[in-house]
Amino acid sequence: MADLAQTMDQLSQRMIVSGVATSETIIGCTPGEVAELRADHRVERLPEQYEQFLLAMGKQSGRLLRGTDIFYPHNFRLDDDGRELLAENDVLHLLSGGSIIIGMHQGAELYWLEPGEPEWALNWYQEPDRTVHKRWPNLLEFLSALVNAIAQRSQH
């Protein structure tokens, strides 16, 4: 767990250096708030990478994922809302058993972690697609890609 926590801390530092966030705009959840989210997902343990994200920047992360319901307390009840979005588009089968829905953007995009070895992969769905729009090997790679994209846009 320490290695992943250190990696999330390194991502936070990279966000500050690249201007994606400031130390004041990166706000993590408390362990109690993470426990509330575990209860909301009806699990004893969330994927480690997701728990470390919540502890490092689960309330706010500068310009990263702005406008997305991925931050506490807006990330409650996402399982129900996400399943509804997929069912409305007749693609509920995209969500494998044991997946954890972690974010929703404007009711038309969905982010979830899918169980796998060695890590949980991150899937991104966009309405009205019939397939997963994009997939990353893990949450950290997804976040890193977003930080890179925001930093590049800021340079132009």
PAPA-120241 format. One line per field, with one value per residue (C-alpha): chain; x, y, z. Coordinates in pm, 1 decimal, always signed. Each point is the difference from the previous one (the first is absolute). Layout:
# PAPA-120241
chain = c(A;...)
east = c(X;...)
north = c(Y;...)
up = c(Z;...)
# end
This chain:
# PAPA-120241
chain = c(A;A;A;A;A;A;A;A;A;A;A;A;A;A;A;A;A;A;A;A;A;A;A;A;A;A;A;A;A;A;A;A;A;A;A;A;A;A;A;A;A;A;A;A;A;A;A;A;A;A;A;A;A;A;A;A;A;A;A;A;A;A;A;A;A;A;A;A;A;A;A;A;A;A;A;A;A;A;A;A;A;A;A;A;A;A;A;A;A;A;A;A;A;A;A;A;A;A;A;A;A;A;A;A;A;A;A;A;A;A;A;A;A;A;A;A;A;A;A;A;A;A;A;A;A;A;A;A;A;A;A;A;A;A;A;A;A;A;A;A;A;A;A;A;A;A;A;A;A;A;A;A;A;A;A;A)
east = c(+0.0;+286.8;+129.1;-339.5;-43.5;+342.6;-95.8;-321.1;+209.8;+238.5;-297.5;-118.3;+344.2;+3.9;-342.4;+135.3;+319.6;-194.9;-259.8;-292.8;-52.4;+138.9;+65.6;-319.2;-212.6;+103.7;-215.5;-24.5;-271.4;+34.2;+14.1;-354.8;-124.2;+164.7;-183.9;-328.6;+71.9;+79.9;-341.1;-165.8;+158.6;-95.8;+356.0;+244.1;+289.5;+23.4;+277.7;+325.9;+70.9;-342.8;+40.0;+338.3;-155.2;-274.8;+249.9;+228.0;-253.3;-347.6;-166.1;+174.5;+290.6;+41.1;-105.6;+18.8;-346.9;-172.5;-376.3;+11.1;-184.1;+307.7;+64.7;-140.3;-291.1;-129.4;+123.0;-274.0;-270.6;+206.8;-62.5;-373.4;+37.1;+272.3;-191.7;-301.7;+204.2;+135.3;-343.0;-162.3;+256.1;-40.2;+366.7;-24.1;+200.5;+310.6;+9.6;+157.5;-79.9;+182.0;+64.5;-0.2;-151.1;+214.0;-113.0;-264.7;+21.0;-315.1;-210.6;+145.2;+349.1;+87.8;+326.9;+40.5;+269.3;-17.4;+157.6;+310.2;+352.0;+233.7;-210.3;-351.2;-37.4;-183.0;-274.5;-156.3;-340.7;-159.5;-367.6;-122.8;+301.2;-58.1;+345.2;+243.5;+132.8;+348.6;+175.4;+310.4;+195.1;-67.0;-130.9;+343.0;+72.3;-339.3;+67.6;+353.4;-131.9;-251.2;+266.7;+220.0;-286.8;-94.5;+363.3;+51.8;-313.3;+122.4;+330.9;-172.2)
north = c(+0.0;+241.0;-20.8;+93.7;+280.1;+134.0;-20.2;+199.3;+253.3;+17.7;+59.6;+279.3;+160.8;-30.4;+167.8;+293.2;+35.2;-12.0;+254.6;-244.8;+61.4;+181.1;-144.6;+179.8;-161.5;-359.7;-122.0;-361.5;-185.1;-105.9;-372.0;+37.1;+141.9;-288.9;-237.1;+173.8;-63.9;-365.7;-29.6;+174.5;-255.9;-278.8;-136.0;-58.6;+132.2;+219.4;-59.5;+123.1;+243.5;+159.1;+26.5;+169.5;+240.9;+85.3;+58.2;+212.3;+206.3;-143.8;+336.7;+220.0;-19.5;+339.0;-6.2;-378.3;-152.2;+331.7;-37.6;-378.4;-169.1;-181.6;+213.3;-38.5;+50.1;-1.2;-356.2;-168.6;-209.0;-29.6;-374.1;+54.8;+298.3;-167.4;-323.7;+202.9;+181.3;-328.1;-167.0;+293.7;-50.7;-379.6;-52.6;-109.2;-308.1;+224.8;+12.5;-323.4;-151.7;+161.3;+327.4;+322.4;+308.1;+296.3;+293.9;+147.0;+309.1;+194.4;-316.3;-119.9;-129.7;-270.2;-111.5;-331.5;-227.5;-358.9;-277.3;-160.1;-109.8;+152.8;+318.1;+127.6;+148.7;+330.0;+7.4;+313.8;-16.1;+281.8;+3.2;-123.1;-226.5;-374.8;-81.2;+132.3;+329.0;-39.1;-222.3;+53.2;-272.1;+176.7;+315.8;+159.6;-26.1;+156.5;+289.0;+47.1;+16.4;+267.8;+203.7;-17.2;+111.3;+295.2;+107.4;-13.3;+207.0;+257.3;+39.2;+98.1)
up = c(+0.0;+72.1;-357.6;-145.4;+253.1;-94.5;-367.7;+62.1;+190.8;-297.0;-231.2;+229.8;-15.3;-379.5;-10.7;+202.1;-205.8;-328.9;+115.8;-3.1;+372.8;+300.6;+342.4;+111.4;-273.3;+68.8;+286.0;+112.0;+186.4;+360.1;+82.2;+136.9;-329.9;-186.4;+235.8;-91.4;-368.2;+73.9;+164.0;-296.9;-235.6;+242.8;+18.8;+283.1;-207.1;-308.0;-253.2;+155.6;-284.6;+48.7;+377.1;-47.9;-252.3;+250.2;+281.0;-221.4;-199.4;+53.0;+68.0;-253.7;-245.1;-162.7;-365.9;-18.0;-60.3;+66.2;-46.5;+45.2;+286.3;+122.9;+307.8;+349.5;+77.1;-360.1;-58.8;+204.2;-172.7;-316.9;-21.0;-50.6;-233.6;-205.2;-41.5;-107.5;-267.1;-136.9;+10.3;-184.3;-278.6;+5.6;+93.9;+363.0;-104.5;-24.2;+381.1;+122.4;+337.2;+289.0;-184.8;+202.4;-164.1;+106.4;-213.6;-226.0;-219.5;-90.2;+9.6;-332.0;+84.4;+248.7;+160.2;+178.4;+134.5;-120.0;+206.0;-147.2;+68.6;+85.5;+22.8;-58.0;-349.9;-52.5;-263.8;-148.3;-168.7;-202.8;-91.2;-254.9;-72.2;-20.5;+139.4;+259.1;-141.4;+148.5;+253.0;+213.5;+185.4;+331.3;+163.4;+35.9;-374.4;-74.6;+237.9;-136.5;-356.8;+101.5;+179.8;-311.0;-225.7;+223.6;+36.2;-379.7;-64.8;+251.7;-186.6;-327.5)
# end
